[in-house]
Amino acid sequence: MPRRPNPPLSVALTNERAQALLKTLIERYIREGQPIGSRTLAKDAGMALSPATVRNVLSDLEDLGLIKAPHTSAGRIPTVRGYRLFVDSLLTIKPMRNLEVEKLRQELICDLTPEAVINTASAMLSKITGLAGVVTLPKRGSLRLEHIEFLRLSSRRILVILVVNGQEVQNRVIHTERDFSQAELQTAGNFLTAEFGGGELTQIRERLFTSMQQARDAMQSIMQNVMSITDTVLAQQQQHDYVIAGQTNLMGYAEMSDMDKLRQLFEAFHHKRDILHILDQSISAEGMQIFIGDESGYQALDECSLVTAPYKINDEVIGVLGVIGPTRMAYDRIIPIVDITAKLLSAVLKPE
């Protein structure tokens, strides 16, 4: 179960000196990943302050829960609350140059199919940020089954040919738990087409179960076969709800090198449910979303931040893309990259 996110940051840091020191501390920590001492901070901030004065300000920031001192060092590092204040109030965004934007656009338009464009966008986000890039597949309207056919390729491997929404053809190779003969597959395909043609694909299983309860004993085996195959088709569709690239990039960050935490994170990538839940929140929200550390509500992402932006067709949000990285990611650079990539993807996917 997801944990309840922390309450929103309620403190207003109005002291300009404290704001400047917090901003400087976080920017340096993002660059170097090492706790920042008071002498280093005073020098970086370019302010005529004594180390003692800086220590007093740092103590105040620590009392506010914006920074903390790791037990291994006298220096300070940002907390999730500190990052949140930084991102919301102190961050200076670095806009992308026109040449960089054009290069991204050219990479996206090289592919012809929407699925290929989605894969390219995910890989591109990972490549230019050095983090993990994630893109959800476009949300679609209901898929209405027109015709379905199954062809046996080999033991437990079946080619599924789906005709949906009138004329769209989808081909999928599925793996089943047992071997089916071609005669069984033909019976299953004929039955599905005859009984459920025109119905929504995601509702077929429920209707199958109802029919199964009402059918004669002689029909039970046919329906069990049909249900088994249909479950496999639908399960495979659900596995492709988003595309992720560059997960291994995250292993290069010292704060994410704990094997237990890394294992939890990669399990979350593999099972997808938790990541999808967060991405679904991003789709239903307005504009860009930034989840920092435990704000996601999932323990596996405690050391991570997720920056997302929706992409659209005809002003309708159909998906979301983003970057997953450590909480000390370069937000000033990552945010415009995610924003621009979402706009470019919207333009590329827009029907002619």
N, C-alpha and C positions, 0 to 999 in steps of 0.2 A: 504494500500500500504506500502511496506517496505521502511524505511528511507534509505537515502544514507549513507553508512558507512563512518566513519571518515577517513581522508587521512592517509596514513601510517606514522609512527613515523619517522621524518626526522632528529631529533637531535641526534648527536653522543656524548654520555656522556663519555668523555675520561679521566676525573679526577678520579683516582683510589680511592681516599678518598670518593668522592661523590658516586661512584659505590658501595663501601663497605657499606656505611651508608644506601643507598637506598635498597640494598639487605637485610641488617639486619632488616630494618624497615618493609619491606614487609613480610619477614619470620615470624617476631613476630606478625604482624597483622593477618596473615593467621592462626597462632596458637590460638590467643586470641580474635580477633575481636574487640579490643579496640584501640582508637587512641594512638599513641606512642609519648611520650614527649622527649625532648632533653636529659634530664638527664638519662632516661632509655635507650635511644638509645646509648649514649656515653658508658654506662656500658656494654651493650650487644655487641657492636662492638669490645670491647677489645682494643680500641685505646686511646692513651694518648692525648685526646682532651678535652678542656674545654667545658662546656655547651654552652658558648657564641659562640665558634667556630662551634659547631654542629648546633646551631641555624642559623648561617650564611649559612652553607651548605644546611640546610633544606629550607631556604629562596630561595636559588638558584634553588633547585629542584622544589620548588613550582612555581617559575617564568617559569621554563621549562614545567610546566604542568604535572609533574610526580607524585606529591603528592598534597594534599589539607588539609586544616584545617576545620573540621566540626564546624559549628557555636556553638555547645554545648561544645567544648573542645579546649584547646590550643595545644593538640597533633595533629599529622598528620596521614593521611591514604593514601593509594595509589589511584591513578586515573587509568582509563582504559589504558592511555598512559604509566603510570608507570608499570602496570602489563605487558603490551606488551613488554617493554624494558627488564623487569625482565625475562619473559619467553624466549625471543629470545636471550638474551646475558648473563644473570647472573644466570640462574637456574642451580642447581646441581641435576641431576637426581639420584634417588635412585633405582638401579636395583632390580628386584624381585629375591628372593632366589629360588634355584632349587626346594626345597620342596614345596614352594608356587605355582610355575608353574605347578608342577606335580599334585598338589591337584586340580587346576583349570581344567587341562586336564581330570582327572578322573571324575569330575562332568559333563563335557560336553559329554563324550563318553558313559554315562549311558543311554542316550536317543537314540531311534532308528530312528525316523522320523526327517527329516529336520525341520519341524515346531516345534517339541518338543525341538530340539537343540536350535533353535532361542529363544524360550521362556526361556529356561534354561540360555542361555547366558545373556539375559536382566536381569533376576532375580539375577544372579550371580554378574554382574557388580554392581547392586544396593546394594547387601549385603556386598560386600567387600570394597566398597567405602563409603557407608552410604549416597549416593546421588541417583539420578535417572539414571537408565540404559536404553539405547535405542538401538534397533537393527532393521535395515530395513530388510524386507523379501527379499530373493534373487531375483534379477531382472532376468526375464526369457525371452526367445525368444517369438515369437508370439504364441498364443494359437489358434490352428486351430480346429474348431468344427467338430467332426465326428458324434456325436449323442447326442441328449438332450431329457430328459424325465422328466415330472413333476408328482409328486404323492401328492395328497391332504392328509395332515395329520389331520388338523382340520380347523376351521374357520380362514381364513387368514394366515395359516401356510402351507408352501409347501416344500416338499423335491425335490431338483433339482439334477438330476443325469446327469453329463456332461462327455462325453467321448471326450478327446482332444488329439491331436498329435498322432493319431493312436490307442493308447491303454491305455493311462493314464485316470483313472476314478477319478472324483472329486464329492463328495457329499456335498451339502449345504442345510441348512434349512433357508428359507427366510420368511419374513413377508410382506404381501401385503396390499394395502390400502382397498381392498374390497375382498369379498369371491368369489372364483372361483369353479365351479363344476368340477368333475373329467373329464367330457366330454369336457369341455372348455380347460382344461389343456392338455388332450390328443391331441386335435386339434392343440393347440399351439406348442406342442412338435413335432408332425408330420410335421407341416408346417415349423418350423425352420430347422429341419433335412433335409427335402426335398429341401428347397429353398437355404439354406446357409451352408449345409454340405461341409466341405473343406475350408470354409472361416475363416478369423481371427475374433475371438470373439469380439474384441473391435470395429470392423468395422460393425458389424451386425446391430447396431441401425441405423447408417447412411443409410445403404442399405435398412433397413426396411422402413425408412421414404420415400425414393425415390419410393419404391414399393407401398407404401400406396397412394402416389399421383396418381399413374398410375392405381390402382386397381379399379374394379367395386364397386359400392356402397354396394353390398351384401358381399364383402370381408372386408369392413371397420371395422366392429366390431371384426372380428377375428384378424386383424392386430393390432387394438388398444389393445386387450388383450395380444397379443404376445409382443408388445412394452412395455406395462406396466410391464410384468413379466421380460423381458430382462433387463429393466432399473434397476429393483430391484436386479437382479443377479449381474450386473456390479457395481452397487453402493456398494454392500456388499464387492465385491472384492477390491474396492478402499479403503474401511475402514480398511483393514488389511495390509496397506503398511509398517507399522512398529509396533514393540512391545515395550512398555515402562513399566518399573517397578520402584517402589520406589518414586513416585512423592511426597508422603506425607513426605518423609525424609527432603524435602526442607523447610518444615514449622518449623523445629527446629532451623533455623538460624535467629538471631535477625534482620539482615539487610533485610530479606525477609518476615518480619512479617506484613508489611503494607498490610491491607486487600484488598485494591484496586489493588495493584500490584500483590498480590497473586491470586486474582480472574482473572486478565488478563492472568497470567501465566497458570493457570489451564484451562482456556478457550482455550489457544493455544494448550495445550496438547490434549484437547477434540476434537477440530476441525481439528487438525493435519496439515493443509495446510502450515502454516508458518514453523513449524518444518521440514516438508518434504522438503520445499524449501531449507532450510539450509543443510539438509542431502544430497539432490541432488547435491548441490555445492561440498560437501565433496566427493561424489562418482566420480565426474568428475575431481577433483583435484588430484595431486600426493601426496601420503603419508598421514601422519597425518595432521589434521587441528585443529586449536584452535581459536575459536571465543570468544572474551572477551567483556562482557558488550554490549554496543551499536554497536560494530563491526558487530553484526548479522544483523543490519538494522531493527530489530523488537522491538518495544517499550516494549512488554511483556517480553523480555529477557534482558532488560537493566541491571538488577542486577545479571545476570547469565553468566556463561561461559560454553561453549560446547567443549569438547575434543573428536575428532573422529578419527577413523582409518578404512581403507577399508579392507574388507575380499574378498578373491579370490578363484576361482577354475581354475586350469590350467593357472595361471598367468593372468586371466581375472577378473577384479573387478566386482563382482555381488551384492555387498551390502556394507553397512557401519554400524559400531557400535560405541557407544560412551557413555559419561557420561555428564549429565547436573547437574550443581550445582552452588553455589554462586561464584562470582568473586574471593573470597578469598579461593577457594578450594586449597588443597595441590597439586599443579601441579607436584612437584617432585615425588610424589607417584602415582598420577592419570595417568600421561602420560605413564609410563611403564605398568601399569595394562591394559589400553586400547590397547596398542600396542601388548602385549602378548596375550590378549584375542582374538584379530583379527587374529593373526597367528594361534592360536589353533583352532578357528572356521573354518578357511580355511582348516586346516588339517583334521578336523572331517568331513566336508562336501565333501571332495574330493572323487570322485567315486573310488571304488576299482578297 
